[in-house]
């Protein structure tokens, strides 16, 4: 008898954790150029609010700065604050740009843009509400 595949059957990936990690890294590396192009285009677009662009620039400067809210020497958490704040700034930029402008500048498939937005929104929810409201007041 031959093995049959049922339509509702979940087929686990071949290989172990290392293969799964390599697949994830490969998928992210294919997505990254589209994200970078989108951000660069949004930063150049005059329709995107200047304050949102300044917020992204400030967060990138913060990430490069030796002064941190939580020291980078603290394992995991030290880098997490940098990533969370920059991700929130990017999410804010995309939200402020508006749907039409973002779609105009996005080169990749629509489903990937939806996934990127979902990740940005999820990470944004990890930012304390005080910081989110402070950023909203600053960026008008």
SULRABEL-V468956 format. One record per backbone hydrogen bond with DSSP energy under -0.5 kcal/mol. CO is the residue of the C=O (numbers start at 0). NH is the residue of the N-H. E is the energy in kcal/mol with one decimal. If there is no record, write none. Layout:
co=CO nh=NH e=E
co=CO nh=NH e=E
This chain:
co=3 nh=5 e=-0.6
co=5 nh=8 e=-1.5
co=8 nh=10 e=-0.6
co=9 nh=11 e=-0.7
co=15 nh=19 e=-1.7
co=16 nh=20 e=-2.6
co=17 nh=21 e=-2.3
co=18 nh=22 e=-2.3
co=19 nh=23 e=-2.3
co=20 nh=24 e=-2.7
co=21 nh=25 e=-2.4
co=22 nh=26 e=-2.6
co=23 nh=27 e=-2.6
co=24 nh=28 e=-2.4
co=25 nh=29 e=-1.5
co=26 nh=30 e=-1.3
co=27 nh=31 e=-2.5
co=28 nh=32 e=-0.7
co=30 nh=33 e=-0.6
co=30 nh=34 e=-1.7
co=31 nh=35 e=-2.7
co=32 nh=36 e=-2.5
co=33 nh=37 e=-2.2
co=34 nh=38 e=-2.5
co=35 nh=39 e=-2.6
co=36 nh=40 e=-2.5
co=37 nh=41 e=-2.6
co=38 nh=42 e=-2.3
co=39 nh=43 e=-1.3
co=40 nh=44 e=-1.3
co=44 nh=47 e=-1.2
co=48 nh=51 e=-0.5
co=48 nh=52 e=-1.5
co=49 nh=53 e=-2.6
co=50 nh=54 e=-2.0
co=51 nh=55 e=-1.8
co=52 nh=56 e=-2.3
co=53 nh=57 e=-2.9
co=54 nh=58 e=-2.4
co=55 nh=59 e=-2.3
co=56 nh=60 e=-2.3
co=57 nh=61 e=-2.4
co=58 nh=62 e=-2.2
co=59 nh=63 e=-1.7
co=60 nh=64 e=-1.4
co=65 nh=67 e=-0.6
co=70 nh=73 e=-1.5
co=72 nh=74 e=-0.6
co=73 nh=77 e=-1.9
co=74 nh=76 e=-3.2
co=75 nh=79 e=-1.9
co=76 nh=80 e=-1.6
co=77 nh=81 e=-0.5
co=78 nh=82 e=-2.3
co=79 nh=83 e=-2.9
co=80 nh=84 e=-2.2
co=81 nh=85 e=-2.4
co=82 nh=86 e=-2.5
co=83 nh=87 e=-2.4
co=84 nh=88 e=-2.2
co=85 nh=89 e=-2.4
co=86 nh=90 e=-2.5
co=87 nh=91 e=-2.5
co=88 nh=92 e=-2.2
co=89 nh=93 e=-2.6
co=90 nh=94 e=-2.5
co=91 nh=95 e=-2.7
co=92 nh=96 e=-1.9
co=93 nh=97 e=-1.2
co=97 nh=101 e=-2.3
co=98 nh=102 e=-2.6
co=99 nh=103 e=-1.8
co=100 nh=104 e=-1.6
co=101 nh=105 e=-1.3
co=108 nh=111 e=-0.5
co=108 nh=112 e=-1.5
co=109 nh=113 e=-2.3
co=110 nh=114 e=-1.8
co=111 nh=115 e=-2.6
co=112 nh=116 e=-2.6
co=113 nh=117 e=-2.2
co=114 nh=118 e=-2.4
co=115 nh=119 e=-2.7
co=116 nh=120 e=-2.8
co=117 nh=121 e=-2.3
co=118 nh=122 e=-2.7
co=119 nh=123 e=-2.4
co=120 nh=124 e=-1.4
co=122 nh=125 e=-1.5
co=122 nh=126 e=-0.5
co=123 nh=126 e=-1.0
co=127 nh=130 e=-0.5
co=127 nh=131 e=-2.1
co=128 nh=132 e=-2.7
co=129 nh=133 e=-2.1
co=130 nh=134 e=-2.6
co=131 nh=135 e=-2.4
co=132 nh=136 e=-2.1
co=133 nh=137 e=-2.1
co=134 nh=138 e=-2.5
co=135 nh=139 e=-0.6
